[in-house]
Amino acid sequence: MNEMTEIKDNEILKDNVHASVLLHEVIEGLAVKDGETFVDMTTNGGGHSSVICPFLGEKGTLIGIDADANALEKAKEKLSGCKAAVHLVPENFRNISSVLKALEREKVDKVLFDLGLSSNELENSGRGFSFQKDEPLLMTFSNDPSKVTFTAEDIVNTWDEENIATILSGYGEERFAKRIAERIVEARAMQKIHTTKELVGIIQLAVPGWYRSSRKIHFATKTFQALRMAVNDEIRALEEALNGAWEALSPRGRIAVISFHSMEDRLVKKFFKEKASEGKGRLLTKKPIVPGEEELRNNKRARSAKLRIIEKVL
């Protein structure tokens, strides 16, 4: 990578046994320096932040944002030894401007988005992200009910068939969206749908046998993804967050985004290209960076990851 800090042999990375997705590439691309202000827009358990922290030094600042307050508690433990000033904020990243205002920070130097769903959210949230567990159909990033507009349960039980099919097709790119939506409406007419297990059973009846037995991905994956994206308004939230982060970015500051969904990647690509064409930004990744063979062997979650990085021009 051109004009990016070379740190592949750095001891900090060697000590990070459980590496986050594209960790080396993120560190190199952001080139975090001593005394800078770094914002982790999707902190979760603090995977990337804990590795970036030592580069900030004692005079640096780390701001971690996550809608899930429970996740930030885990991040707090992981960042306990960080010498930089650490601020962990339970908030949706679309509200980056108000977060920085509350912290009396006008400008930041480096920003990271990791848009993937963490294994902790899948396995331990209890909010219905995983089709492999029987949990309430919530799918909200926030664990605070007062911050939730509607849940996945609301969608499958109250939205009309056409709207359900639209989000399954648009957000999930589900080829059998219409059939699944139709079966959902039929099922809820007999009994309200409350749990992930019930929804998986409905999807199973809606799709053909060859689709159910596909080894590539589980037949419920795209439906669950689409519902989650709709519940959390992920595309519009990302657009707002990118704009807010860009406005706060200092000259020569950088934004790195790891996306896992084609719609998210297209949005990021378009945003970065617009800034570059306006002469306001410089693309540090002409094409997205993807995981290497070794990372893919060690982490299946990384298989669809794409990293894009831009630098703000003076």
N, C-alpha and C positions, 0 to 999 in steps of 0.2 A: 504494500500500500504506500503510495507516494505521500511524502510530507506527513507521515504519521510516526509517532514515537515507537521505536523498536524496543520492546521489553519482554520478548519471549523467554528470556533466560532469567527474568527477575524473580528473586526469591519469594516475593509476595504471591506470585501466581503459582509457584511450585508448592507453596504451603496450602493452597486452596484445593483441597482434595475433592470436594463436591462442587465442581465448577458449574456456573450458570451457563445458559446457552450463549455461544459465540463470545465467551468471556475475554479471551486474548484479543480478538478483533475489536471489541468494544473499548478495551483499555487503550489499545494502540490508536484507534481512531479518534477518541475523545482527547487524548494527550493531556490529561488532567495535570495541573501544575500546583506547586506549593502556594498556599494562600488564596486559591480560587474558591468560588462558590459553585458547588455541584448540586443539581437537583435530580433526584431519582423519582420520576413521575409514577412509577409502579413498583414501589419498594418491596412489597410482600415480605418475605422473611429476611431480606437484606443480603441476598446472595451477591449481586453486583456491587452494592454499596460497601459491603465489608471489605472487598478487594480494592475498591477505589479510594477508600478512606485514607490509607497511609500516604497516598500521593498528595493529599491536601495539606498535610503537615499540621502544626499546631495553630497556624494562623488562618487555616481554611475553614470553610463552612459546608456542611452536608445537610441538605433539606430532603427529607423522605416523605413522599405523599402516597397514601393508599386509602381506598374507601373502606377497607376492612381493618378496624381497630385491633382485632385479635392478631392479625398478621403483623401489625406494627409492634406488638408486644414481643413477638419472636425476633423481629429486627432489632429491637432495643437491646435484647440480650446479646445478639451477634455483634452489635456495634458498641458494646460496653467499653471496649478498650480503645476506641477511636479517640485520637488526640484533637481532632478538629471539633469545632462546635457543631453539635448534632441537634436538628429539630425534626421530629417525627410528627406529621400532621395527618389525622384521620379525615380525609376529604377526597372527593372525586377530582381527578386531575384536570377536569375541564374548568375548575375554579382556581387554577394556578395564580391568576392575577390577584384574587382576594387573599390567597395564602401568603403571597409575597408581601402584600400590603400590610397584613397583620404582623408579619415578621420585620416590617420596616426595611425591606430589601427592594431596591428599585431595579437592580441589574444582577444577572447571574452569568456565569462563564461557560458552564457545560451542563447539558441536559440529556437524560437517557429515558427512553420509553422501551420497556419490554412488554409487548402486548400479549404474550402467551399466558395461558391459564396455568398456574403453578400446580405442582403435585399436591401441595398442602390444601389448596382450594378444592381440588378434585376429591381427595381422600378424606379430609378432616373437617370440612366446613359444615357438613350436615344440611346444606341448603340446596341439594339436588343437582349439582353440576355433573355428577357421574351417573351414567346409565347402568353401572355395575353395582350400584348400591340402592337400597330401597329407602328413599328419603322424601321429605316434603318437596313439592314442586315450587321452589322459591327462585333459585338461580340469580339471586341478587349479590353483587359484590359487597355491598354494605351489609353489616350485621345489625344495623340500626333501623328498625321498622319505620321510624318517623321520616327517614330519608328515601323511602321506597314508594314510587308512584304506583306500580303494579308488579305482579309476580308472574312466573310462568303458569301457575295455576289459574290466574285470572285470564291469561291468554287462551288457554285450551278450553276453559269453561264458559267464556263470555264473548270472545271475538267471533265474528261470523266466518263462515268457511272460506270465503274469498280472501279475507285479510290474513287468515292463518296460512293459506296456501302461498300468498304473496311473500310473507316473511321467510317461509321455509325454502322457497325458490330463490329469493333475493339474497338473504343472509347465509343460508345453508347450502345454496346451489344444489338442492335436493331434487333429483330428477323425478321422484314420485311424490312431489309436494301436494299435488291435487288429490291423489289417492289417500295420502296420509291425513290431510285436512278433512276429507270427506268421512273417513273412518273415525276421526276424533269427534266430529259433530254427532255422528251416529251413536258412539259410545256414551257421550255425556248426556244424551237424551234419556238414557236408561239409568245412568248413575254418574254423579259428579266425579271428576278425575282429580285425585289428591296427591298421588305419589309417583315417583320415577318408575317404579316397577309396573304400575298400571299403564303408564304412558308407553313404556317399552313393549308391553303386551299388545297395545293397540297398533303401534307401528309394525310390529311383527306380522299382524294379520293383514296389514295394508299393502305390504311390499311383496313382490314375487319371491319364490323359493330360492332362486339362484342369487338374488340380492342378499337374502338373509345369510347365505352360506359363504358370501365373499370373504376371503381371507385378508384383503387389503385393509378395510376399516369395518367397524361394527355398523350394522344397518341403522342404528339409532343415532350415530355420531352427528350427522348433518342436521337432524331435527333438533337435537339438544344444543348444538352450536347456534343455530338460528334463534331459538327461544332465548338463550342467554344473551345474545347480541341485541335482541329486541328489548328485553327487560332492562338492560343497562344502557340502552341508547348509545351503543358503543361507537358507531360511525360518527354521529354528530358530536359526541363527547371528544373523540379524537381530533376532529377538525377544530373544535374550540380550544382544545389543549395545545395543539400545534401553533395556532395563532397567538395564544397567550404566552407560550414559551418563547416564540420568536420576538414578540414585543419586548420581553424582559431580557433578551440575550444581549450581552455586551458585544462591541465590535471584536472580531476574531473569535467570538464564542462559537461553540459547536453544539449541534443537536444530532443525536444518534437514535435511530428507531429500529427495533427488531419487531417485525410483523410475522404473523403465522397464517394470515388469511388474505386471499387475493384482493378482496375489496379494500382491506386496510392498506395493503401494499400499494395499490393503485392510487389511493388518496395521498399517501406519503410521497410517492413518486411525483404526482401532479403538484403538490405543495412545494416540494423542493425545486422542481423544474421552473415553476413560476418565479420563485425567488431568484434563481440563477439567471433567468431570462430578463428579469427586471434590473439586473446588476446589483442586487442586494445580497446575494449569496453565491458561494462557490461550492460546487458539488465535489466532495472528496471520494465519492463512490459513483463512477459513471454507470456501473451496473451493480446490482445488489450483491453483497457478500453472502455466501451460503456456507454452511458447515462442511468441514472436510470429512474424509472417510473415517478417520479415527474418532471424531466426535460423534458421528452418526452411529458407529458401532457401540459407543458407550452411552449414548443418550438418544433413544428413539424420539423423544419429544422435540428434538432439534430438526427433524426431517423436513419440515416445511418452513423453517426460519429463513428470513431475509433481512439483512442489515443494510440500511442506508444512512449516510452521514453527510451533513452540510455544515459549512462554515459561514458565519455572517461576515460580510465585507465591511470595511471601514466606511 
